[in-house]
């Protein structure tokens, strides 16, 4: 599926061609892909300001972005320069610094 053309208008046109969207149909798959992409973008927008400001990122936030981005990419791991990879790196470094300095 070419995700560059996945938009609400294209989904609507495809659903009309199919008669009605049914589970597993191309229009249903297009809608699913669009939703995954929108969820990933929303999660990135939550984390990007923190990355830009060098604010701390919780591991849970980084994991959420990575998971949603990976789903939007069809299960492929996001590239090393992705927002989710940057968030994972920042969160891991913060977690490591917290663990090294904790007194038990």
HELIX and SHEET records of a PDB file:
HELIX    1   1 UNK A    3  UNK A    5  5                                   3    
HELIX    2   2 UNK A    8  UNK A   18  1                                  11    
HELIX    3   3 UNK A   26  UNK A   52  1                                  27    
HELIX    4   4 UNK A   59  UNK A   72  1                                  14    
HELIX    5   5 UNK A   83  UNK A  100  1                                  18    
END                                                                             
